[in-house]
Amino acid sequence: MALIFWCYVGWEAITHLAEEFKNPERDFPLNILLTLGLVGTFYLLISFIVVGTHTYGSNIKGLTSLVQIAETSMEVPGKVFVSLVGFF
């Protein structure tokens, strides 16, 4: 549900900028496709990392999987950094 909400918010944030494009018929669909490709790639990469490191299973592990991955790879500074970025 949260993912759908943020997708909607992102779509609403960009639609009012459509008239700012010099050639909206060409630029707007191109930007949407590039964004979908970029976000989809990040989503797949993060999914592979979460599955590959087995940081899933319980509700608590599922909520903090990226923090656990950062702690495993970069120790405490990575954990703190990812936690702060997620908070803000």
PyMOL Python script that loads the backbone (N, CA, C, O; Angstrom):
from pymol import cmd

cmd.read_pdbstr("""\
ATOM      1  N   MET A   1       0.824  -1.187   0.000  1.00  0.00           N
ATOM      2  CA  MET A   1       0.000   0.000   0.000  1.00  0.00           C
ATOM      3  C   MET A   1       0.876   1.261   0.000  1.00  0.00           C
ATOM      4  O   MET A   1       0.570   2.238  -0.685  1.00  0.00           O
ATOM      5  N   ALA A   2       1.957   1.228   0.769  1.00  0.00           N
ATOM      6  CA  ALA A   2       2.851   2.383   0.816  1.00  0.00           C
ATOM      7  C   ALA A   2       3.507   2.630  -0.540  1.00  0.00           C
ATOM      8  O   ALA A   2       3.663   3.779  -0.954  1.00  0.00           O
ATOM      9  N   LEU A   3       3.892   1.556  -1.235  1.00  0.00           N
ATOM     10  CA  LEU A   3       4.512   1.694  -2.544  1.00  0.00           C
ATOM     11  C   LEU A   3       3.544   2.343  -3.537  1.00  0.00           C
ATOM     12  O   LEU A   3       3.940   3.219  -4.305  1.00  0.00           O
ATOM     13  N   ILE A   4       2.302   1.924  -3.523  1.00  0.00           N
ATOM     14  CA  ILE A   4       1.304   2.505  -4.419  1.00  0.00           C
ATOM     15  C   ILE A   4       1.095   3.978  -4.089  1.00  0.00           C
ATOM     16  O   ILE A   4       0.963   4.802  -4.994  1.00  0.00           O
ATOM     17  N   PHE A   5       1.065   4.318  -2.798  1.00  0.00           N
ATOM     18  CA  PHE A   5       0.895   5.708  -2.393  1.00  0.00           C
ATOM     19  C   PHE A   5       2.030   6.578  -2.929  1.00  0.00           C
ATOM     20  O   PHE A   5       1.782   7.646  -3.489  1.00  0.00           O
ATOM     21  N   TRP A   6       3.282   6.125  -2.758  1.00  0.00           N
ATOM     22  CA  TRP A   6       4.412   6.941  -3.200  1.00  0.00           C
ATOM     23  C   TRP A   6       4.502   7.006  -4.716  1.00  0.00           C
ATOM     24  O   TRP A   6       4.968   8.008  -5.258  1.00  0.00           O
ATOM     25  N   CYS A   7       4.068   5.960  -5.415  1.00  0.00           N
ATOM     26  CA  CYS A   7       4.004   6.028  -6.879  1.00  0.00           C
ATOM     27  C   CYS A   7       3.016   7.103  -7.314  1.00  0.00           C
ATOM     28  O   CYS A   7       3.289   7.866  -8.241  1.00  0.00           O
ATOM     29  N   TYR A   8       1.879   7.160  -6.652  1.00  0.00           N
ATOM     30  CA  TYR A   8       0.871   8.173  -6.972  1.00  0.00           C
ATOM     31  C   TYR A   8       1.406   9.570  -6.677  1.00  0.00           C
ATOM     32  O   TYR A   8       1.239  10.481  -7.488  1.00  0.00           O
ATOM     33  N   VAL A   9       2.043   9.744  -5.531  1.00  0.00           N
ATOM     34  CA  VAL A   9       2.587  11.052  -5.165  1.00  0.00           C
ATOM     35  C   VAL A   9       3.635  11.476  -6.185  1.00  0.00           C
ATOM     36  O   VAL A   9       3.663  12.638  -6.589  1.00  0.00           O
ATOM     37  N   GLY A  10       4.496  10.556  -6.607  1.00  0.00           N
ATOM     38  CA  GLY A  10       5.499  10.881  -7.607  1.00  0.00           C
ATOM     39  C   GLY A  10       4.885  11.287  -8.937  1.00  0.00           C
ATOM     40  O   GLY A  10       5.352  12.223  -9.588  1.00  0.00           O
ATOM     41  N   TRP A  11       3.840  10.581  -9.335  1.00  0.00           N
ATOM     42  CA  TRP A  11       3.158  10.912 -10.584  1.00  0.00           C
ATOM     43  C   TRP A  11       2.521  12.295 -10.480  1.00  0.00           C
ATOM     44  O   TRP A  11       2.610  13.087 -11.419  1.00  0.00           O
ATOM     45  N   GLU A  12       1.891  12.590  -9.369  1.00  0.00           N
ATOM     46  CA  GLU A  12       1.268  13.887  -9.180  1.00  0.00           C
ATOM     47  C   GLU A  12       2.304  15.006  -9.114  1.00  0.00           C
ATOM     48  O   GLU A  12       2.026  16.136  -9.516  1.00  0.00           O
ATOM     49  N   ALA A  13       3.490  14.696  -8.611  1.00  0.00           N
ATOM     50  CA  ALA A  13       4.525  15.718  -8.503  1.00  0.00           C
ATOM     51  C   ALA A  13       5.070  16.119  -9.870  1.00  0.00           C
ATOM     52  O   ALA A  13       5.513  17.256 -10.033  1.00  0.00           O
ATOM     53  N   ILE A  14       5.052  15.234 -10.846  1.00  0.00           N
ATOM     54  CA  ILE A  14       5.635  15.537 -12.152  1.00  0.00           C
ATOM     55  C   ILE A  14       4.594  16.037 -13.166  1.00  0.00           C
ATOM     56  O   ILE A  14       4.949  16.757 -14.100  1.00  0.00           O
ATOM     57  N   THR A  15       3.338  15.675 -13.000  1.00  0.00           N
ATOM     58  CA  THR A  15       2.364  16.011 -14.046  1.00  0.00           C
ATOM     59  C   THR A  15       2.165  17.506 -14.212  1.00  0.00           C
ATOM     60  O   THR A  15       1.921  17.967 -15.327  1.00  0.00           O
ATOM     61  N   HIS A  16       2.261  18.271 -13.144  1.00  0.00           N
ATOM     62  CA  HIS A  16       2.073  19.715 -13.294  1.00  0.00           C
ATOM     63  C   HIS A  16       3.269  20.388 -13.965  1.00  0.00           C
ATOM     64  O   HIS A  16       3.184  21.558 -14.341  1.00  0.00           O
ATOM     65  N   LEU A  17       4.384  19.668 -14.122  1.00  0.00           N
ATOM     66  CA  LEU A  17       5.551  20.218 -14.801  1.00  0.00           C
ATOM     67  C   LEU A  17       5.535  19.955 -16.308  1.00  0.00           C
ATOM     68  O   LEU A  17       6.448  20.383 -17.013  1.00  0.00           O
ATOM     69  N   ALA A  18       4.531  19.270 -16.804  1.00  0.00           N
ATOM     70  CA  ALA A  18       4.495  18.882 -18.213  1.00  0.00           C
ATOM     71  C   ALA A  18       4.555  20.092 -19.137  1.00  0.00           C
ATOM     72  O   ALA A  18       5.171  20.022 -20.201  1.00  0.00           O
ATOM     73  N   GLU A  19       3.943  21.173 -18.761  1.00  0.00           N
ATOM     74  CA  GLU A  19       3.956  22.338 -19.641  1.00  0.00           C
ATOM     75  C   GLU A  19       5.293  23.087 -19.600  1.00  0.00           C
ATOM     76  O   GLU A  19       5.513  23.992 -20.405  1.00  0.00           O
ATOM     77  N   GLU A  20       6.176  22.728 -18.688  1.00  0.00           N
ATOM     78  CA  GLU A  20       7.502  23.334 -18.626  1.00  0.00           C
ATOM     79  C   GLU A  20       8.455  22.733 -19.660  1.00  0.00           C
ATOM     80  O   GLU A  20       9.483  23.337 -19.968  1.00  0.00           O
ATOM     81  N   PHE A  21       8.134  21.566 -20.197  1.00  0.00           N
ATOM     82  CA  PHE A  21       8.974  20.940 -21.212  1.00  0.00           C
ATOM     83  C   PHE A  21       8.882  21.737 -22.515  1.00  0.00           C
ATOM     84  O   PHE A  21       7.823  22.264 -22.856  1.00  0.00           O
ATOM     85  N   LYS A  22      10.012  21.819 -23.246  1.00  0.00           N
ATOM     86  CA  LYS A  22      10.005  22.541 -24.521  1.00  0.00           C
ATOM     87  C   LYS A  22       9.178  21.805 -25.567  1.00  0.00           C
ATOM     88  O   LYS A  22       8.470  22.427 -26.360  1.00  0.00           O
ATOM     89  N   ASN A  23       9.273  20.469 -25.564  1.00  0.00           N
ATOM     90  CA  ASN A  23       8.512  19.646 -26.497  1.00  0.00           C
ATOM     91  C   ASN A  23       7.841  18.533 -25.690  1.00  0.00           C
ATOM     92  O   ASN A  23       8.342  17.409 -25.672  1.00  0.00           O
ATOM     93  N   PRO A  24       6.715  18.821 -25.020  1.00  0.00           N
ATOM     94  CA  PRO A  24       6.121  17.840 -24.105  1.00  0.00           C
ATOM     95  C   PRO A  24       5.666  16.550 -24.779  1.00  0.00           C
ATOM     96  O   PRO A  24       5.674  15.499 -24.139  1.00  0.00           O
ATOM     97  N   GLU A  25       5.271  16.597 -26.042  1.00  0.00           N
ATOM     98  CA  GLU A  25       4.829  15.373 -26.723  1.00  0.00           C
ATOM     99  C   GLU A  25       5.963  14.364 -26.836  1.00  0.00           C
ATOM    100  O   GLU A  25       5.723  13.157 -26.821  1.00  0.00           O
ATOM    101  N   ARG A  26       7.194  14.845 -26.948  1.00  0.00           N
ATOM    102  CA  ARG A  26       8.348  13.961 -27.064  1.00  0.00           C
ATOM    103  C   ARG A  26       9.020  13.739 -25.704  1.00  0.00           C
ATOM    104  O   ARG A  26       9.362  12.608 -25.359  1.00  0.00           O
ATOM    105  N   ASP A  27       9.209  14.812 -24.935  1.00  0.00           N
ATOM    106  CA  ASP A  27      10.004  14.746 -23.709  1.00  0.00           C
ATOM    107  C   ASP A  27       9.291  14.055 -22.551  1.00  0.00           C
ATOM    108  O   ASP A  27       9.924  13.311 -21.802  1.00  0.00           O
ATOM    109  N   PHE A  28       8.005  14.283 -22.390  1.00  0.00           N
ATOM    110  CA  PHE A  28       7.288  13.730 -21.242  1.00  0.00           C
ATOM    111  C   PHE A  28       7.262  12.199 -21.267  1.00  0.00           C
ATOM    112  O   PHE A  28       7.625  11.581 -20.267  1.00  0.00           O
ATOM    113  N   PRO A  29       6.844  11.556 -22.377  1.00  0.00           N
ATOM    114  CA  PRO A  29       6.887  10.083 -22.399  1.00  0.00           C
ATOM    115  C   PRO A  29       8.307   9.533 -22.280  1.00  0.00           C
ATOM    116  O   PRO A  29       8.516   8.494 -21.654  1.00  0.00           O
ATOM    117  N   LEU A  30       9.277  10.215 -22.870  1.00  0.00           N
ATOM    118  CA  LEU A  30      10.666   9.767 -22.777  1.00  0.00           C
ATOM    119  C   LEU A  30      11.148   9.794 -21.325  1.00  0.00           C
ATOM    120  O   LEU A  30      11.791   8.852 -20.862  1.00  0.00           O
ATOM    121  N   ASN A  31      10.835  10.870 -20.616  1.00  0.00           N
ATOM    122  CA  ASN A  31      11.230  10.965 -19.211  1.00  0.00           C
ATOM    123  C   ASN A  31      10.541   9.919 -18.347  1.00  0.00           C
ATOM    124  O   ASN A  31      11.149   9.373 -17.427  1.00  0.00           O
ATOM    125  N   ILE A  32       9.290   9.641 -18.635  1.00  0.00           N
ATOM    126  CA  ILE A  32       8.575   8.623 -17.854  1.00  0.00           C
ATOM    127  C   ILE A  32       9.194   7.245 -18.098  1.00  0.00           C
ATOM    128  O   ILE A  32       9.389   6.479 -17.154  1.00  0.00           O
ATOM    129  N   LEU A  33       9.504   6.927 -19.354  1.00  0.00           N
ATOM    130  CA  LEU A  33      10.111   5.625 -19.650  1.00  0.00           C
ATOM    131  C   LEU A  33      11.502   5.494 -19.026  1.00  0.00           C
ATOM    132  O   LEU A  33      11.849   4.435 -18.502  1.00  0.00           O
ATOM    133  N   LEU A  34      12.292   6.553 -19.080  1.00  0.00           N
ATOM    134  CA  LEU A  34      13.617   6.517 -18.455  1.00  0.00           C
ATOM    135  C   LEU A  34      13.502   6.350 -16.938  1.00  0.00           C
ATOM    136  O   LEU A  34      14.263   5.594 -16.334  1.00  0.00           O
ATOM    137  N   THR A  35      12.566   7.046 -16.336  1.00  0.00           N
ATOM    138  CA  THR A  35      12.367   6.940 -14.897  1.00  0.00           C
ATOM    139  C   THR A  35      11.894   5.549 -14.520  1.00  0.00           C
ATOM    140  O   THR A  35      12.375   4.980 -13.540  1.00  0.00           O
ATOM    141  N   LEU A  36      10.966   4.994 -15.274  1.00  0.00           N
ATOM    142  CA  LEU A  36      10.500   3.637 -14.999  1.00  0.00           C
ATOM    143  C   LEU A  36      11.642   2.631 -15.113  1.00  0.00           C
ATOM    144  O   LEU A  36      11.756   1.722 -14.292  1.00  0.00           O
ATOM    145  N   GLY A  37      12.478   2.792 -16.119  1.00  0.00           N
ATOM    146  CA  GLY A  37      13.617   1.897 -16.280  1.00  0.00           C
ATOM    147  C   GLY A  37      14.610   2.020 -15.125  1.00  0.00           C
ATOM    148  O   GLY A  37      15.100   1.013 -14.614  1.00  0.00           O
ATOM    149  N   LEU A  38      14.901   3.234 -14.720  1.00  0.00           N
ATOM    150  CA  LEU A  38      15.845   3.463 -13.632  1.00  0.00           C
ATOM    151  C   LEU A  38      15.311   2.925 -12.305  1.00  0.00           C
ATOM    152  O   LEU A  38      16.018   2.217 -11.588  1.00  0.00           O
ATOM    153  N   VAL A  39      14.079   3.259 -11.988  1.00  0.00           N
ATOM    154  CA  VAL A  39      13.481   2.790 -10.730  1.00  0.00           C
ATOM    155  C   VAL A  39      13.309   1.273 -10.756  1.00  0.00           C
ATOM    156  O   VAL A  39      13.556   0.609  -9.749  1.00  0.00           O
ATOM    157  N   GLY A  40      12.896   0.725 -11.876  1.00  0.00           N
ATOM    158  CA  GLY A  40      12.751  -0.727 -11.986  1.00  0.00           C
ATOM    159  C   GLY A  40      14.077  -1.451 -11.813  1.00  0.00           C
ATOM    160  O   GLY A  40      14.136  -2.508 -11.185  1.00  0.00           O
ATOM    161  N   THR A  41      15.149  -0.878 -12.374  1.00  0.00           N
ATOM    162  CA  THR A  41      16.477  -1.472 -12.211  1.00  0.00           C
ATOM    163  C   THR A  41      16.910  -1.439 -10.757  1.00  0.00           C
ATOM    164  O   THR A  41      17.404  -2.439 -10.238  1.00  0.00           O
ATOM    165  N   PHE A  42      16.730  -0.296 -10.086  1.00  0.00           N
ATOM    166  CA  PHE A  42      17.071  -0.204  -8.663  1.00  0.00           C
ATOM    167  C   PHE A  42      16.252  -1.194  -7.840  1.00  0.00           C
ATOM    168  O   PHE A  42      16.785  -1.846  -6.942  1.00  0.00           O
ATOM    169  N   TYR A  43      14.973  -1.307  -8.140  1.00  0.00           N
ATOM    170  CA  TYR A  43      14.109  -2.229  -7.402  1.00  0.00           C
ATOM    171  C   TYR A  43      14.589  -3.670  -7.558  1.00  0.00           C
ATOM    172  O   TYR A  43      14.670  -4.411  -6.578  1.00  0.00           O
ATOM    173  N   LEU A  44      14.906  -4.067  -8.793  1.00  0.00           N
ATOM    174  CA  LEU A  44      15.380  -5.428  -9.022  1.00  0.00           C
ATOM    175  C   LEU A  44      16.718  -5.689  -8.343  1.00  0.00           C
ATOM    176  O   LEU A  44      16.910  -6.744  -7.739  1.00  0.00           O
ATOM    177  N   LEU A  45      17.645  -4.736  -8.437  1.00  0.00           N
ATOM    178  CA  LEU A  45      18.940  -4.915  -7.796  1.00  0.00           C
ATOM    179  C   LEU A  45      18.809  -5.042  -6.277  1.00  0.00           C
ATOM    180  O   LEU A  45      19.446  -5.900  -5.665  1.00  0.00           O
ATOM    181  N   ILE A  46      17.991  -4.196  -5.677  1.00  0.00           N
ATOM    182  CA  ILE A  46      17.792  -4.277  -4.228  1.00  0.00           C
ATOM    183  C   ILE A  46      17.107  -5.587  -3.866  1.00  0.00           C
ATOM    184  O   ILE A  46      17.443  -6.199  -2.852  1.00  0.00           O
ATOM    185  N   SER A  47      16.155  -6.023  -4.675  1.00  0.00           N
ATOM    186  CA  SER A  47      15.483  -7.303  -4.410  1.00  0.00           C
ATOM    187  C   SER A  47      16.469  -8.465  -4.463  1.00  0.00           C
ATOM    188  O   SER A  47      16.437  -9.342  -3.600  1.00  0.00           O
ATOM    189  N   PHE A  48      17.347  -8.481  -5.474  1.00  0.00           N
ATOM    190  CA  PHE A  48      18.351  -9.544  -5.569  1.00  0.00           C
ATOM    191  C   PHE A  48      19.300  -9.525  -4.377  1.00  0.00           C
ATOM    192  O   PHE A  48      19.679 -10.577  -3.861  1.00  0.00           O
ATOM    193  N   ILE A  49      19.679  -8.333  -3.943  1.00  0.00           N
ATOM    194  CA  ILE A  49      20.578  -8.229  -2.791  1.00  0.00           C
ATOM    195  C   ILE A  49      19.897  -8.721  -1.528  1.00  0.00           C
ATOM    196  O   ILE A  49      20.511  -9.439  -0.739  1.00  0.00           O
ATOM    197  N   VAL A  50      18.638  -8.351  -1.318  1.00  0.00           N
ATOM    198  CA  VAL A  50      17.908  -8.785  -0.119  1.00  0.00           C
ATOM    199  C   VAL A  50      17.757 -10.305  -0.114  1.00  0.00           C
ATOM    200  O   VAL A  50      17.959 -10.945   0.918  1.00  0.00           O
ATOM    201  N   VAL A  51      17.407 -10.877  -1.248  1.00  0.00           N
ATOM    202  CA  VAL A  51      17.254 -12.333  -1.322  1.00  0.00           C
ATOM    203  C   VAL A  51      18.614 -13.019  -1.193  1.00  0.00           C
ATOM    204  O   VAL A  51      18.730 -14.051  -0.532  1.00  0.00           O
ATOM    205  N   GLY A  52      19.628 -12.455  -1.815  1.00  0.00           N
ATOM    206  CA  GLY A  52      20.952 -13.062  -1.765  1.00  0.00           C
ATOM    207  C   GLY A  52      21.591 -13.037  -0.384  1.00  0.00           C
ATOM    208  O   GLY A  52      22.376 -13.926  -0.052  1.00  0.00           O
ATOM    209  N   THR A  53      21.270 -12.043   0.418  1.00  0.00           N
ATOM    210  CA  THR A  53      21.854 -11.945   1.761  1.00  0.00           C
ATOM    211  C   THR A  53      20.931 -12.515   2.839  1.00  0.00           C
ATOM    212  O   THR A  53      21.277 -12.498   4.020  1.00  0.00           O
ATOM    213  N   HIS A  54      19.782 -13.009   2.450  1.00  0.00           N
ATOM    214  CA  HIS A  54      18.805 -13.621   3.371  1.00  0.00           C
ATOM    215  C   HIS A  54      18.380 -12.671   4.482  1.00  0.00           C
ATOM    216  O   HIS A  54      18.201 -13.097   5.623  1.00  0.00           O
ATOM    217  N   THR A  55      18.217 -11.396   4.166  1.00  0.00           N
ATOM    218  CA  THR A  55      17.739 -10.427   5.156  1.00  0.00           C
ATOM    219  C   THR A  55      16.228 -10.244   5.015  1.00  0.00           C
ATOM    220  O   THR A  55      15.733  -9.130   4.845  1.00  0.00           O
ATOM    221  N   TYR A  56      15.535 -11.329   5.088  1.00  0.00           N
ATOM    222  CA  TYR A  56      14.077 -11.335   5.009  1.00  0.00           C
ATOM    223  C   TYR A  56      13.568 -12.468   5.879  1.00  0.00           C
ATOM    224  O   TYR A  56      14.350 -13.273   6.385  1.00  0.00           O
ATOM    225  N   GLY A  57      12.289 -12.527   6.046  1.00  0.00           N
ATOM    226  CA  GLY A  57      11.701 -13.628   6.808  1.00  0.00           C
ATOM    227  C   GLY A  57      10.701 -13.119   7.825  1.00  0.00           C
ATOM    228  O   GLY A  57       9.492 -13.224   7.615  1.00  0.00           O
ATOM    229  N   SER A  58      11.185 -12.574   8.913  1.00  0.00           N
ATOM    230  CA  SER A  58      10.275 -12.067   9.935  1.00  0.00           C
ATOM    231  C   SER A  58       9.901 -10.625   9.612  1.00  0.00           C
ATOM    232  O   SER A  58      10.511  -9.986   8.755  1.00  0.00           O
ATOM    233  N   ASN A  59       8.898 -10.132  10.308  1.00  0.00           N
ATOM    234  CA  ASN A  59       8.464  -8.753  10.077  1.00  0.00           C
ATOM    235  C   ASN A  59       9.564  -7.754  10.404  1.00  0.00           C
ATOM    236  O   ASN A  59       9.744  -6.777   9.678  1.00  0.00           O
ATOM    237  N   ILE A  60      10.288  -7.982  11.467  1.00  0.00           N
ATOM    238  CA  ILE A  60      11.336  -7.046  11.863  1.00  0.00           C
ATOM    239  C   ILE A  60      12.492  -7.072  10.861  1.00  0.00           C
ATOM    240  O   ILE A  60      13.007  -6.014  10.499  1.00  0.00           O
ATOM    241  N   LYS A  61      12.908  -8.240  10.411  1.00  0.00           N
ATOM    242  CA  LYS A  61      13.971  -8.324   9.407  1.00  0.00           C
ATOM    243  C   LYS A  61      13.520  -7.691   8.096  1.00  0.00           C
ATOM    244  O   LYS A  61      14.315  -7.048   7.411  1.00  0.00           O
ATOM    245  N   GLY A  62      12.263  -7.868   7.749  1.00  0.00           N
ATOM    246  CA  GLY A  62      11.754  -7.297   6.508  1.00  0.00           C
ATOM    247  C   GLY A  62      11.720  -5.779   6.524  1.00  0.00           C
ATOM    248  O   GLY A  62      11.925  -5.142   5.491  1.00  0.00           O
ATOM    249  N   LEU A  63      11.466  -5.198   7.679  1.00  0.00           N
ATOM    250  CA  LEU A  63      11.412  -3.744   7.782  1.00  0.00           C
ATOM    251  C   LEU A  63      12.791  -3.107   7.758  1.00  0.00           C
ATOM    252  O   LEU A  63      12.934  -1.957   7.343  1.00  0.00           O
ATOM    253  N   THR A  64      13.792  -3.829   8.191  1.00  0.00           N
ATOM    254  CA  THR A  64      15.130  -3.246   8.311  1.00  0.00           C
ATOM    255  C   THR A  64      16.153  -3.955   7.425  1.00  0.00           C
ATOM    256  O   THR A  64      17.343  -3.936   7.740  1.00  0.00           O
ATOM    257  N   SER A  65      15.731  -4.571   6.341  1.00  0.00           N
ATOM    258  CA  SER A  65      16.659  -5.358   5.524  1.00  0.00           C
ATOM    259  C   SER A  65      17.774  -4.504   4.922  1.00  0.00           C
ATOM    260  O   SER A  65      18.925  -4.939   4.891  1.00  0.00           O
ATOM    261  N   LEU A  66      17.461  -3.304   4.445  1.00  0.00           N
ATOM    262  CA  LEU A  66      18.514  -2.475   3.864  1.00  0.00           C
ATOM    263  C   LEU A  66      19.509  -2.011   4.919  1.00  0.00           C
ATOM    264  O   LEU A  66      20.698  -1.875   4.634  1.00  0.00           O
ATOM    265  N   VAL A  67      19.033  -1.771   6.127  1.00  0.00           N
ATOM    266  CA  VAL A  67      19.931  -1.386   7.217  1.00  0.00           C
ATOM    267  C   VAL A  67      20.855  -2.553   7.560  1.00  0.00           C
ATOM    268  O   VAL A  67      22.044  -2.357   7.813  1.00  0.00           O
ATOM    269  N   GLN A  68      20.309  -3.755   7.568  1.00  0.00           N
ATOM    270  CA  GLN A  68      21.136  -4.936   7.861  1.00  0.00           C
ATOM    271  C   GLN A  68      22.174  -5.172   6.775  1.00  0.00           C
ATOM    272  O   GLN A  68      23.305  -5.555   7.075  1.00  0.00           O
ATOM    273  N   ILE A  69      21.809  -4.952   5.526  1.00  0.00           N
ATOM    274  CA  ILE A  69      22.762  -5.107   4.428  1.00  0.00           C
ATOM    275  C   ILE A  69      23.873  -4.063   4.547  1.00  0.00           C
ATOM    276  O   ILE A  69      25.044  -4.382   4.343  1.00  0.00           O
ATOM    277  N   ALA A  70      23.517  -2.823   4.874  1.00  0.00           N
ATOM    278  CA  ALA A  70      24.521  -1.776   5.044  1.00  0.00           C
ATOM    279  C   ALA A  70      25.447  -2.094   6.208  1.00  0.00           C
ATOM    280  O   ALA A  70      26.650  -1.845   6.134  1.00  0.00           O
ATOM    281  N   GLU A  71      24.891  -2.642   7.283  1.00  0.00           N
ATOM    282  CA  GLU A  71      25.724  -3.003   8.427  1.00  0.00           C
ATOM    283  C   GLU A  71      26.679  -4.135   8.071  1.00  0.00           C
ATOM    284  O   GLU A  71      27.832  -4.131   8.504  1.00  0.00           O
ATOM    285  N   THR A  72      26.217  -5.094   7.295  1.00  0.00           N
ATOM    286  CA  THR A  72      27.068  -6.220   6.899  1.00  0.00           C
ATOM    287  C   THR A  72      28.208  -5.752   5.994  1.00  0.00           C
ATOM    288  O   THR A  72      29.344  -6.203   6.142  1.00  0.00           O
ATOM    289  N   SER A  73      27.913  -4.866   5.072  1.00  0.00           N
ATOM    290  CA  SER A  73      28.927  -4.462   4.102  1.00  0.00           C
ATOM    291  C   SER A  73      29.813  -3.313   4.583  1.00  0.00           C
ATOM    292  O   SER A  73      31.001  -3.281   4.265  1.00  0.00           O
ATOM    293  N   MET A  74      29.247  -2.359   5.351  1.00  0.00           N
ATOM    294  CA  MET A  74      30.024  -1.182   5.760  1.00  0.00           C
ATOM    295  C   MET A  74      30.114  -1.010   7.274  1.00  0.00           C
ATOM    296  O   MET A  74      30.588   0.016   7.761  1.00  0.00           O
ATOM    297  N   GLU A  75      29.666  -1.998   7.999  1.00  0.00           N
ATOM    298  CA  GLU A  75      29.667  -2.003   9.464  1.00  0.00           C
ATOM    299  C   GLU A  75      28.814  -0.867  10.029  1.00  0.00           C
ATOM    300  O   GLU A  75      27.855  -0.448   9.381  1.00  0.00           O
ATOM    301  N   VAL A  76      29.132  -0.371  11.196  1.00  0.00           N
ATOM    302  CA  VAL A  76      28.264   0.585  11.901  1.00  0.00           C
ATOM    303  C   VAL A  76      28.074   1.903  11.137  1.00  0.00           C
ATOM    304  O   VAL A  76      26.945   2.393  11.092  1.00  0.00           O
ATOM    305  N   PRO A  77      29.118   2.510  10.530  1.00  0.00           N
ATOM    306  CA  PRO A  77      28.874   3.763   9.799  1.00  0.00           C
ATOM    307  C   PRO A  77      27.856   3.610   8.663  1.00  0.00           C
ATOM    308  O   PRO A  77      27.042   4.506   8.437  1.00  0.00           O
ATOM    309  N   GLY A  78      27.899   2.496   7.958  1.00  0.00           N
ATOM    310  CA  GLY A  78      26.919   2.257   6.894  1.00  0.00           C
ATOM    311  C   GLY A  78      25.516   2.107   7.434  1.00  0.00           C
ATOM    312  O   GLY A  78      24.556   2.600   6.843  1.00  0.00           O
ATOM    313  N   LYS A  79      25.401   1.427   8.554  1.00  0.00           N
ATOM    314  CA  LYS A  79      24.090   1.240   9.191  1.00  0.00           C
ATOM    315  C   LYS A  79      23.512   2.590   9.611  1.00  0.00           C
ATOM    316  O   LYS A  79      22.334   2.865   9.382  1.00  0.00           O
ATOM    317  N   VAL A  80      24.338   3.422  10.220  1.00  0.00           N
ATOM    318  CA  VAL A  80      23.881   4.738  10.673  1.00  0.00           C
ATOM    319  C   VAL A  80      23.495   5.600   9.475  1.00  0.00           C
ATOM    320  O   VAL A  80      22.468   6.277   9.508  1.00  0.00           O
ATOM    321  N   PHE A  81      24.306   5.583   8.417  1.00  0.00           N
ATOM    322  CA  PHE A  81      24.026   6.385   7.233  1.00  0.00           C
ATOM    323  C   PHE A  81      22.695   6.001   6.591  1.00  0.00           C
ATOM    324  O   PHE A  81      21.864   6.864   6.310  1.00  0.00           O
ATOM    325  N   VAL A  82      22.497   4.709   6.362  1.00  0.00           N
ATOM    326  CA  VAL A  82      21.258   4.240   5.726  1.00  0.00           C
ATOM    327  C   VAL A  82      20.059   4.531   6.626  1.00  0.00           C
ATOM    328  O   VAL A  82      18.990   4.884   6.129  1.00  0.00           O
ATOM    329  N   SER A  83      20.218   4.392   7.922  1.00  0.00           N
ATOM    330  CA  SER A  83      19.130   4.687   8.848  1.00  0.00           C
ATOM    331  C   SER A  83      18.750   6.163   8.796  1.00  0.00           C
ATOM    332  O   SER A  83      17.566   6.501   8.789  1.00  0.00           O
ATOM    333  N   LEU A  84      19.743   7.035   8.761  1.00  0.00           N
ATOM    334  CA  LEU A  84      19.459   8.475   8.702  1.00  0.00           C
ATOM    335  C   LEU A  84      18.824   8.877   7.376  1.00  0.00           C
ATOM    336  O   LEU A  84      17.895   9.685   7.348  1.00  0.00           O
ATOM    337  N   VAL A  85      19.331   8.309   6.268  1.00  0.00           N
ATOM    338  CA  VAL A  85      18.731   8.608   4.962  1.00  0.00           C
ATOM    339  C   VAL A  85      17.274   8.155   4.931  1.00  0.00           C
ATOM    340  O   VAL A  85      16.408   8.868   4.424  1.00  0.00           O
ATOM    341  N   GLY A  86      17.007   6.974   5.470  1.00  0.00           N
ATOM    342  CA  GLY A  86      15.629   6.482   5.533  1.00  0.00           C
ATOM    343  C   GLY A  86      14.743   7.342   6.421  1.00  0.00           C
ATOM    344  O   GLY A  86      13.564   7.538   6.129  1.00  0.00           O
ATOM    345  N   PHE A  87      15.306   7.847   7.493  1.00  0.00           N
ATOM    346  CA  PHE A  87      14.535   8.696   8.398  1.00  0.00           C
ATOM    347  C   PHE A  87      14.154  10.015   7.741  1.00  0.00           C
ATOM    348  O   PHE A  87      13.014  10.472   7.833  1.00  0.00           O
ATOM    349  N   PHE A  88      15.136  10.614   7.077  1.00  0.00           N
ATOM    350  CA  PHE A  88      14.867  11.919   6.446  1.00  0.00           C
ATOM    351  C   PHE A  88      14.105  11.759   5.153  1.00  0.00           C
ATOM    352  O   PHE A  88      13.796  12.751   4.493  1.00  0.00           O
TER     353      PHE A  88
END
""", "prot")
cmd.dss("prot")
cmd.show_as("cartoon", "prot")
cmd.util.cbc("prot")
cmd.orient("prot")
